[in-house]
Amino acid sequence: MAGGTPLPPLSIIIPTLDEETTIEGLLSCISGDGGHELIVVDGGSADRTMEIAAGYARVIRSEACRAVQMNEGARAASGEVLLFLHADVLPGAGALDAVRRAMADPRVAGGNLDAQFEGGDLTAWAFTVINRWRTRWGVFYGDSGIFCRRSVFEALGGFRPWPILEDFEMARRLRKSGRLAMLREPLHVSARRWKKGGLFVTLWLWFWIQALYLAGVSPQRLAKWYRAVR
């Protein structure tokens, strides 16, 4: 209850593709935290991702496109509130309840959690600080755990079926849909992208991909610069 108001039911939607090394950690972390529905939408994994996920969640098959996968999960979900998580994150204690409490306020359209990057080094600290700074300006991405009211998601038409930047674009539309709840509860994010891709290469690509998108270059053209890391 939030001030006497019942907490809305929550559906957690996780798109996957060859995530056998991460998915069990996430699902085991959140499966014991009651009051929500778990849906994994797999894009055709060749490893044990679906087998592992089936022990914790409802598993749906989809084409391999994260935006499409999340839209499929939203269509199958029963909750009033939708929370989209990447497979390589771990919500901190109380994070899921915080989402439900925030969304008990009908004025709130959606929001995100506080992405805290793993590693325990200067790089992880810098990424966390940068993320908090850009969130203050209403800029956030899927690795911060985007959530929204189902009615808002449907009114917006869901995620654009793009190969990249679907999360950035959804966040921009959410900002225009109502009040956002930028929660301080942590969402611990894997450092694997810059560990494997290189810190400066990762930063350079993030900067230029976003800048070119804002300049009018299509996500389809930009996708060839973006390499999935698992």
Backbone as CSV, one residue per row, in Angstrom:
resi,resn,N_x,N_y,N_z,CA_x,CA_y,CA_z,C_x,C_y,C_z
1,MET,0.842,-1.206,0.000,0.000,0.000,0.000,0.873,1.249,0.000
2,ALA,0.452,2.285,-0.706,1.173,3.561,-0.731,0.202,4.618,-0.249
3,GLY,0.317,4.996,1.043,-0.602,5.967,1.595,-2.027,5.487,1.545
4,GLY,-2.223,4.155,1.729,-3.560,3.589,1.680,-4.011,3.183,0.297
5,THR,-3.251,3.508,-0.734,-3.593,3.153,-2.115,-2.992,1.799,-2.462
6,PRO,-3.782,0.861,-2.996,-3.218,-0.446,-3.379,-2.113,-0.282,-4.426
7,LEU,-1.053,-1.077,-4.278,0.035,-1.016,-5.255,-0.394,-1.733,-6.535
8,PRO,-0.123,-1.142,-7.693,-0.560,-1.752,-8.953,0.247,-3.000,-9.279
9,PRO,-0.363,-3.981,-9.942,0.374,-5.180,-10.358,1.452,-4.837,-11.384
10,LEU,2.589,-5.516,-11.252,3.774,-5.221,-12.066,4.129,-6.419,-12.930
11,SER,4.394,-6.176,-14.207,4.920,-7.192,-15.117,6.332,-6.799,-15.514
12,ILE,7.272,-7.731,-15.332,8.671,-7.486,-15.689,8.970,-8.229,-16.980
13,ILE,9.452,-7.505,-17.967,9.685,-8.048,-19.311,11.171,-7.980,-19.620
14,ILE,11.749,-9.130,-19.980,13.192,-9.234,-20.191,13.455,-9.809,-21.582
15,PRO,13.972,-9.026,-22.514,14.351,-9.565,-23.825,15.708,-10.271,-23.728
16,THR,15.838,-11.420,-24.366,17.090,-12.168,-24.290,17.522,-12.670,-25.658
17,LEU,18.826,-12.889,-25.771,19.430,-13.584,-26.906,20.794,-14.083,-26.451
18,ASP,20.911,-15.393,-26.264,22.164,-16.011,-25.822,22.679,-15.386,-24.526
19,GLU,21.851,-15.445,-23.499,22.177,-14.833,-22.210,22.272,-15.873,-21.089
20,GLU,22.763,-17.071,-21.389,22.810,-18.112,-20.373,23.737,-17.756,-19.205
21,THR,24.696,-16.873,-19.421,25.619,-16.518,-18.337,25.052,-15.463,-17.395
22,THR,23.957,-14.807,-17.780,23.419,-13.724,-16.961,21.986,-13.936,-16.489
23,ILE,21.190,-14.658,-17.264,19.745,-14.657,-17.025,19.361,-15.290,-15.696
24,GLU,20.058,-16.334,-15.269,19.673,-16.970,-14.011,19.945,-16.056,-12.822
25,GLY,21.037,-15.305,-12.879,21.324,-14.373,-11.792,20.217,-13.361,-11.613
26,LEU,19.720,-12.821,-12.723,18.636,-11.845,-12.653,17.339,-12.489,-12.182
27,LEU,16.959,-13.597,-12.803,15.669,-14.209,-12.480,15.637,-14.748,-11.050
28,SER,16.732,-15.312,-10.582,16.752,-15.804,-9.206,16.678,-14.652,-8.216
29,CYS,17.195,-13.496,-8.612,17.161,-12.303,-7.760,15.740,-11.767,-7.610
30,ILE,14.969,-11.789,-8.687,13.663,-11.128,-8.649,12.487,-12.085,-8.499
31,SER,12.718,-13.395,-8.666,11.592,-14.328,-8.626,11.020,-14.474,-7.223
32,GLY,11.840,-14.261,-6.199,11.340,-14.389,-4.837,10.695,-13.134,-4.297
33,ASP,10.756,-12.055,-5.066,10.176,-10.774,-4.657,8.758,-10.713,-5.228
34,GLY,7.754,-11.080,-4.428,6.403,-11.301,-4.926,5.708,-10.062,-5.437
35,GLY,4.524,-10.285,-5.999,3.709,-9.179,-6.458,3.952,-8.783,-7.887
36,HIS,4.628,-9.646,-8.674,4.843,-9.282,-10.070,4.886,-10.523,-10.958
37,GLU,4.761,-10.278,-12.234,4.775,-11.303,-13.269,6.109,-11.215,-14.004
38,LEU,6.689,-12.377,-14.334,7.970,-12.421,-15.045,7.765,-12.986,-16.446
39,ILE,8.198,-12.232,-17.441,8.097,-12.671,-18.834,9.461,-12.498,-19.506
40,VAL,9.998,-13.584,-20.048,11.229,-13.545,-20.833,10.845,-13.731,-22.299
41,VAL,11.316,-12.819,-23.131,11.025,-12.898,-24.564,12.339,-13.166,-25.288
42,ASP,12.472,-14.382,-25.793,13.740,-14.806,-26.380,13.743,-14.650,-27.894
43,GLY,14.871,-14.157,-28.397,14.999,-13.888,-29.821,15.659,-14.988,-30.614
44,GLY,15.633,-16.244,-30.091,16.218,-17.369,-30.827,17.574,-17.775,-30.314
45,SER,17.718,-17.843,-29.009,19.007,-18.197,-28.404,19.472,-19.581,-28.841
46,ALA,20.780,-19.709,-29.067,21.380,-20.992,-29.423,22.004,-21.667,-28.207
47,ASP,21.935,-21.023,-27.053,22.498,-21.596,-25.834,21.355,-22.042,-24.908
48,ARG,21.576,-22.076,-23.597,20.597,-22.602,-22.639,19.709,-21.502,-22.050
49,THR,19.679,-20.345,-22.658,18.899,-19.236,-22.098,17.442,-19.611,-21.842
50,MET,16.769,-20.167,-22.841,15.355,-20.482,-22.690,15.127,-21.579,-21.655
51,GLU,15.986,-22.568,-21.633,15.866,-23.655,-20.659,15.982,-23.115,-19.236
52,ILE,16.948,-22.243,-19.011,17.138,-21.656,-17.680,15.951,-20.771,-17.320
53,ALA,15.545,-19.915,-18.253,14.466,-18.964,-17.982,13.161,-19.671,-17.662
54,ALA,12.903,-20.808,-18.303,11.637,-21.516,-18.112,11.450,-21.978,-16.671
55,GLY,12.526,-22.072,-15.914,12.414,-22.467,-14.519,11.931,-21.345,-13.613
56,TYR,11.875,-20.126,-14.133,11.509,-18.970,-13.321,10.368,-18.143,-13.902
57,ALA,10.208,-18.152,-15.221,9.341,-17.169,-15.873,8.569,-17.794,-17.031
58,ARG,7.581,-17.062,-17.502,6.926,-17.413,-18.758,7.858,-17.023,-19.887
59,VAL,8.087,-17.933,-20.823,9.022,-17.684,-21.922,8.257,-17.615,-23.234
60,ILE,8.524,-16.569,-23.994,7.894,-16.336,-25.290,8.993,-16.269,-26.349
61,ARG,8.727,-16.805,-27.510,9.665,-16.716,-28.638,9.310,-15.516,-29.513
62,SER,10.343,-14.902,-30.074,10.142,-13.729,-30.924,11.286,-13.630,-31.914
63,GLU,11.133,-12.760,-32.886,12.283,-12.458,-33.738,13.337,-11.725,-32.916
64,ALA,14.569,-11.776,-33.383,15.686,-11.209,-32.637,15.810,-9.711,-32.884
65,CYS,14.998,-8.961,-32.179,15.061,-7.495,-32.185,14.550,-7.056,-30.829
66,ARG,15.397,-6.408,-30.027,15.030,-6.110,-28.651,13.731,-5.318,-28.559
67,ALA,13.548,-4.343,-29.437,12.322,-3.551,-29.409,11.101,-4.419,-29.671
68,VAL,11.172,-5.266,-30.686,10.065,-6.162,-31.011,9.813,-7.125,-29.857
69,GLN,10.878,-7.647,-29.276,10.745,-8.573,-28.157,10.031,-7.913,-26.977
70,MET,10.386,-6.677,-26.663,9.746,-5.991,-25.547,8.280,-5.699,-25.842
71,ASN,7.981,-5.372,-27.086,6.579,-5.155,-27.459,5.768,-6.442,-27.346
72,GLU,6.365,-7.563,-27.740,5.685,-8.855,-27.613,5.433,-9.178,-26.140
73,GLY,6.420,-8.907,-25.296,6.256,-9.143,-23.871,5.166,-8.280,-23.275
74,ALA,5.100,-7.024,-23.704,4.067,-6.115,-23.203,2.677,-6.604,-23.597
75,ARG,2.533,-7.126,-24.819,1.232,-7.630,-25.265,0.794,-8.843,-24.442
76,ALA,1.767,-9.644,-24.024,1.441,-10.852,-23.263,1.267,-10.580,-21.773
77,ALA,1.694,-9.418,-21.305,1.692,-9.119,-19.876,0.298,-8.808,-19.362
78,SER,0.105,-9.046,-18.069,-1.190,-8.775,-17.443,-1.129,-7.607,-16.463
79,GLY,0.066,-7.123,-16.132,0.205,-6.077,-15.128,-0.205,-4.698,-15.618
80,GLU,-0.566,-3.876,-14.668,-0.898,-2.483,-14.971,0.349,-1.656,-15.238
81,VAL,1.463,-2.086,-14.641,2.745,-1.403,-14.813,3.715,-2.356,-15.506
82,LEU,4.453,-1.847,-16.496,5.432,-2.630,-17.251,6.833,-2.149,-16.923
83,LEU,7.703,-3.077,-16.539,9.106,-2.768,-16.265,9.956,-3.590,-17.221
84,PHE,10.817,-2.909,-17.994,11.667,-3.570,-18.982,13.099,-3.625,-18.455
85,LEU,13.624,-4.843,-18.318,14.974,-5.026,-17.796,15.847,-5.739,-18.814
86,HIS,17.115,-5.308,-18.905,18.109,-6.057,-19.661,18.498,-7.294,-18.866
87,ALA,19.038,-8.295,-19.548,19.372,-9.556,-18.885,20.586,-9.449,-17.973
88,ASP,21.410,-8.428,-18.145,22.664,-8.324,-17.389,22.596,-7.287,-16.271
89,VAL,21.409,-7.128,-15.665,21.264,-6.195,-14.549,20.749,-6.946,-13.328
90,LEU,20.890,-6.302,-12.157,20.357,-6.847,-10.910,19.734,-5.708,-10.113
91,PRO,18.415,-5.732,-9.883,17.798,-4.686,-9.070,18.264,-4.768,-7.624
92,GLY,18.473,-3.615,-7.013,18.838,-3.566,-5.612,17.636,-3.854,-4.727
93,ALA,17.902,-4.047,-3.444,16.837,-4.338,-2.487,15.810,-3.216,-2.495
94,GLY,14.555,-3.582,-2.601,13.475,-2.598,-2.565,13.186,-1.902,-3.868
95,ALA,13.951,-2.199,-4.928,13.773,-1.477,-6.189,12.411,-1.761,-6.820
96,LEU,11.992,-3.014,-6.817,10.723,-3.354,-7.462,9.538,-2.773,-6.695
97,ASP,9.598,-2.821,-5.369,8.537,-2.198,-4.574,8.508,-0.693,-4.802
98,ALA,9.679,-0.090,-4.988,9.737,1.351,-5.237,9.044,1.710,-6.547
99,VAL,9.200,0.860,-7.549,8.512,1.087,-8.822,7.005,1.059,-8.614
100,ARG,6.519,0.063,-7.906,5.076,-0.060,-7.675,4.544,1.100,-6.834
101,ARG,5.319,1.530,-5.834,4.870,2.662,-5.014,4.797,3.934,-5.842
102,ALA,5.794,4.136,-6.699,5.794,5.336,-7.543,4.601,5.329,-8.490
103,MET,4.286,4.167,-9.028,3.213,4.080,-10.010,1.827,4.020,-9.367
104,ALA,1.768,3.967,-8.041,0.474,4.080,-7.361,-0.087,5.484,-7.494
105,ASP,0.779,6.444,-7.847,0.343,7.815,-8.104,-0.134,7.897,-9.554
106,PRO,-1.406,8.109,-9.805,-1.922,8.100,-11.180,-1.357,9.202,-12.064
107,ARG,-0.712,10.202,-11.449,-0.120,11.274,-12.246,1.196,10.850,-12.896
108,VAL,1.791,9.757,-12.423,3.089,9.310,-12.928,2.899,8.425,-14.150
109,ALA,3.548,8.800,-15.248,3.451,8.031,-16.496,4.462,6.895,-16.542
110,GLY,5.623,7.104,-15.924,6.679,6.099,-15.961,7.924,6.636,-15.297
111,GLY,9.059,6.004,-15.610,10.317,6.450,-15.016,11.409,5.422,-15.185
112,ASN,12.398,5.486,-14.292,13.499,4.533,-14.347,14.166,4.433,-12.980
113,LEU,15.109,3.502,-12.874,15.875,3.293,-11.652,17.255,3.932,-11.801
114,ASP,18.023,3.897,-10.724,19.355,4.508,-10.709,20.379,3.483,-11.184
115,ALA,20.786,3.558,-12.445,21.772,2.622,-12.992,23.122,2.823,-12.309
116,GLN,23.598,1.784,-11.659,24.893,1.817,-10.992,25.764,0.745,-11.623
117,PHE,26.829,1.175,-12.278,27.627,0.260,-13.081,28.635,-0.498,-12.225
118,GLU,28.755,-1.784,-12.507,29.629,-2.663,-11.743,31.092,-2.435,-12.104
119,GLY,31.950,-2.941,-11.243,33.382,-2.885,-11.501,34.168,-2.375,-10.321
120,GLY,33.569,-1.460,-9.540,34.245,-0.950,-8.363,35.488,-0.126,-8.660
121,ASP,35.612,0.380,-9.882,36.782,1.163,-10.246,36.355,2.560,-10.701
122,LEU,37.324,3.351,-11.128,37.052,4.717,-11.557,36.117,4.758,-12.754
123,THR,36.276,3.802,-13.663,35.422,3.771,-14.854,33.968,3.556,-14.472
124,ALA,33.715,2.572,-13.590,32.344,2.304,-13.151,31.754,3.531,-12.456
125,TRP,32.544,4.177,-11.629,32.082,5.380,-10.929,31.730,6.481,-11.935
126,ALA,32.595,6.662,-12.930,32.374,7.712,-13.920,31.099,7.459,-14.722
127,PHE,30.882,6.211,-15.153,29.672,5.893,-15.900,28.429,6.121,-15.051
128,THR,28.498,5.775,-13.773,27.356,5.970,-12.882,27.043,7.453,-12.724
129,VAL,28.079,8.259,-12.534,27.887,9.704,-12.379,27.334,10.316,-13.665
130,ILE,27.887,9.920,-14.806,27.408,10.434,-16.091,25.937,10.084,-16.282
131,ASN,25.586,8.854,-15.923,24.194,8.432,-16.064,23.271,9.288,-15.199
132,ARG,23.670,9.560,-13.952,22.827,10.374,-13.078,22.702,11.794,-13.601
133,TRP,23.760,12.305,-14.175,23.732,13.668,-14.705,22.771,13.772,-15.879
134,ARG,22.842,12.803,-16.807,21.974,12.897,-17.987,20.525,12.591,-17.632
135,THR,20.309,11.754,-16.588,18.945,11.473,-16.157,18.260,12.736,-15.672
136,ARG,19.015,13.638,-15.032,18.432,14.897,-14.574,17.886,15.728,-15.730
137,TRP,18.441,15.505,-16.902,17.989,16.202,-18.106,16.963,15.386,-18.887
138,GLY,16.505,14.293,-18.267,15.476,13.477,-18.912,15.991,12.527,-19.957
139,VAL,17.314,12.270,-19.973,17.914,11.357,-20.948,18.258,10.053,-20.223
140,PHE,17.628,8.953,-20.648,17.974,7.674,-20.049,17.749,6.558,-21.048
141,TYR,18.270,5.385,-20.703,18.307,4.262,-21.628,17.770,3.005,-20.948
142,GLY,17.679,1.928,-21.712,17.123,0.696,-21.197,17.901,0.070,-20.066
143,ASP,19.201,0.358,-19.977,19.978,-0.237,-18.891,19.659,0.373,-17.534
144,SER,18.796,1.387,-17.498,18.366,1.947,-16.221,16.992,1.427,-15.805
145,GLY,16.442,0.470,-16.544,15.172,-0.131,-16.162,13.984,0.785,-16.419
146,ILE,13.622,0.967,-17.675,12.486,1.818,-18.021,11.186,1.149,-17.573
147,PHE,10.335,1.911,-16.916,9.012,1.392,-16.570,7.961,2.435,-16.940
148,CYS,6.737,1.956,-17.162,5.650,2.875,-17.496,4.313,2.203,-17.259
149,ARG,3.278,3.009,-17.229,1.930,2.511,-17.095,1.510,1.859,-18.415
150,ARG,0.822,0.735,-18.324,0.399,0.035,-19.535,-0.401,0.937,-20.468
151,SER,-1.305,1.722,-19.900,-2.139,2.588,-20.733,-1.293,3.606,-21.494
152,VAL,-0.229,4.094,-20.865,0.678,5.035,-21.529,1.442,4.322,-22.636
153,PHE,1.952,3.133,-22.330,2.700,2.353,-23.315,1.849,2.102,-24.557
154,GLU,0.606,1.715,-24.343,-0.278,1.433,-25.475,-0.621,2.700,-26.254
155,ALA,-0.824,3.798,-25.527,-1.127,5.065,-26.205,0.046,5.529,-27.063
156,LEU,1.266,5.224,-26.614,2.463,5.606,-27.365,2.779,4.645,-28.507
157,GLY,2.099,3.503,-28.524,2.356,2.532,-29.581,3.548,1.648,-29.324
158,GLY,4.019,1.614,-28.067,5.150,0.760,-27.720,6.472,1.294,-28.229
159,PHE,7.482,0.423,-28.201,8.801,0.788,-28.705,8.793,0.811,-30.221
160,ARG,9.543,1.732,-30.797,9.729,1.707,-32.239,10.497,0.430,-32.590
161,PRO,10.125,-0.290,-33.636,10.800,-1.547,-33.988,12.139,-1.291,-34.680
162,TRP,13.040,-0.659,-33.956,14.340,-0.275,-34.483,15.418,-1.210,-33.952
163,PRO,16.534,-1.342,-34.663,17.621,-2.198,-34.187,18.391,-1.605,-33.005
164,ILE,18.417,-0.274,-32.885,19.057,0.405,-31.752,18.270,1.687,-31.450
165,LEU,18.554,2.283,-30.296,18.003,3.582,-29.881,16.502,3.551,-29.593
166,GLU,15.905,2.377,-29.574,14.482,2.297,-29.247,14.206,2.753,-27.812
167,ASP,15.182,2.526,-26.916,15.018,2.929,-25.519,15.155,4.440,-25.358
168,PHE,16.138,5.025,-26.010,16.354,6.470,-25.976,15.130,7.206,-26.523
169,GLU,14.590,6.689,-27.623,13.431,7.334,-28.246,12.177,7.179,-27.386
170,MET,12.007,6.008,-26.770,10.866,5.810,-25.875,10.951,6.757,-24.678
171,ALA,12.131,6.936,-24.116,12.300,7.847,-22.983,11.905,9.271,-23.366
172,ARG,12.232,9.683,-24.574,11.867,11.029,-25.027,10.355,11.178,-25.106
173,ARG,9.654,10.137,-25.572,8.199,10.218,-25.659,7.549,10.130,-24.278
174,LEU,8.132,9.347,-23.397,7.597,9.243,-22.041,7.623,10.586,-21.323
175,ARG,8.689,11.360,-21.557,8.815,12.665,-20.898,7.641,13.577,-21.239
176,LYS,7.053,13.391,-22.418,5.949,14.238,-22.853,4.589,13.689,-22.433
177,SER,4.587,12.520,-21.771,3.331,11.845,-21.458,2.839,12.068,-20.040
178,GLY,3.652,12.676,-19.210,3.260,12.887,-17.829,4.466,12.960,-16.916
179,ARG,4.207,12.962,-15.641,5.284,13.045,-14.652,6.125,11.770,-14.676
180,LEU,7.446,11.938,-14.537,8.351,10.791,-14.484,8.876,10.615,-13.061
181,ALA,9.035,9.354,-12.666,9.600,9.025,-11.360,11.026,8.521,-11.585
182,MET,12.014,9.399,-11.322,13.414,9.017,-11.455,13.868,8.507,-10.085
183,LEU,13.763,7.198,-9.893,13.966,6.609,-8.582,15.448,6.508,-8.238
184,ARG,15.744,6.539,-6.962,17.117,6.443,-6.484,17.493,5.025,-6.075
185,GLU,16.523,4.121,-6.092,16.848,2.719,-5.810,17.746,2.189,-6.929
186,PRO,18.772,1.397,-6.588,19.775,1.013,-7.585,19.366,-0.134,-8.500
187,LEU,19.881,-0.053,-9.711,19.841,-1.154,-10.658,21.293,-1.393,-11.060
188,HIS,21.860,-2.484,-10.601,23.277,-2.772,-10.847,23.450,-3.307,-12.268
189,VAL,24.314,-2.646,-13.032,24.470,-2.925,-14.464,25.851,-3.512,-14.730
190,SER,25.896,-4.567,-15.525,27.156,-5.217,-15.878,28.087,-4.260,-16.613
191,ALA,29.389,-4.445,-16.374,30.407,-3.635,-17.050,30.904,-4.305,-18.331
192,ARG,30.197,-5.356,-18.794,30.751,-6.154,-19.881,30.916,-5.386,-21.186
193,ARG,30.063,-4.370,-21.428,30.175,-3.655,-22.704,31.527,-2.969,-22.842
194,TRP,31.924,-2.174,-21.840,33.216,-1.504,-22.014,34.384,-2.400,-21.657
195,LYS,34.149,-3.464,-20.888,35.229,-4.413,-20.611,35.638,-5.140,-21.884
196,LYS,34.634,-5.491,-22.701,34.916,-6.221,-23.939,35.175,-5.288,-25.113
197,GLY,34.445,-4.195,-25.162,34.560,-3.293,-26.307,35.600,-2.210,-26.156
198,GLY,36.058,-1.993,-24.904,37.010,-0.912,-24.662,36.296,0.348,-24.214
199,LEU,36.818,0.975,-23.181,36.161,2.135,-22.596,36.010,3.278,-23.592
200,PHE,37.104,3.693,-24.207,37.058,4.874,-25.063,36.296,4.604,-26.360
201,VAL,36.414,3.387,-26.876,35.625,3.028,-28.067,34.140,3.071,-27.743
202,THR,33.762,2.550,-26.571,32.358,2.546,-26.153,31.836,3.964,-26.011
203,LEU,32.585,4.824,-25.332,32.161,6.211,-25.156,32.046,6.933,-26.491
204,TRP,33.017,6.724,-27.352,33.022,7.371,-28.662,31.795,6.953,-29.483
205,LEU,31.510,5.652,-29.467,30.357,5.171,-30.224,29.058,5.709,-29.659
206,TRP,28.902,5.709,-28.335,27.689,6.248,-27.722,27.477,7.699,-28.141
207,PHE,28.549,8.468,-28.075,28.431,9.888,-28.413,28.020,10.075,-29.867
208,TRP,28.718,9.416,-30.770,28.471,9.654,-32.181,27.158,9.049,-32.671
209,ILE,26.795,7.883,-32.171,25.532,7.281,-32.585,24.370,8.178,-32.181
210,GLN,24.402,8.678,-30.942,23.315,9.547,-30.499,23.326,10.877,-31.251
211,ALA,24.511,11.440,-31.456,24.606,12.718,-32.156,24.103,12.596,-33.592
212,LEU,24.481,11.536,-34.278,24.048,11.355,-35.660,22.553,11.086,-35.749
213,TYR,22.025,10.350,-34.771,20.577,10.130,-34.742,19.844,11.460,-34.605
214,LEU,20.289,12.297,-33.685,19.644,13.597,-33.487,19.809,14.502,-34.704
215,ALA,20.855,14.215,-35.504,21.068,14.984,-36.730,20.248,14.442,-37.900
216,GLY,19.537,13.314,-37.665,18.660,12.805,-38.701,19.044,11.495,-39.340
217,VAL,20.160,10.878,-38.916,20.566,9.587,-39.475,19.679,8.498,-38.879
218,SER,19.210,7.578,-39.691,18.263,6.565,-39.237,18.938,5.530,-38.340
219,PRO,18.185,4.961,-37.381,18.730,3.883,-36.541,19.170,2.682,-37.365
220,GLN,18.508,2.429,-38.481,18.889,1.292,-39.325,20.300,1.471,-39.876
221,ARG,20.645,2.692,-40.279,22.003,2.950,-40.764,23.011,2.931,-39.623
222,LEU,22.610,3.452,-38.479,23.524,3.523,-37.343,23.793,2.161,-36.721
223,ALA,22.877,1.220,-36.914,22.997,-0.089,-36.272,24.258,-0.833,-36.688
224,LYS,24.775,-0.576,-37.886,25.964,-1.299,-38.334,27.204,-0.896,-37.552
225,TRP,27.137,0.229,-36.825,28.245,0.634,-35.972,28.171,0.007,-34.583
226,TYR,26.991,-0.508,-34.253,26.745,-0.981,-32.894,26.912,-2.487,-32.837
227,ARG,27.806,-2.959,-31.980,28.073,-4.380,-31.848,27.500,-4.910,-30.546
228,ALA,26.649,-5.928,-30.634,26.100,-6.539,-29.425,27.211,-7.206,-28.627
229,VAL,27.160,-7.064,-27.303,28.157,-7.665,-26.426,27.453,-8.565,-25.438
230,ARG,27.903,-9.837,-25.350,27.310,-10.788,-24.405,28.406,-11.598,-23.745
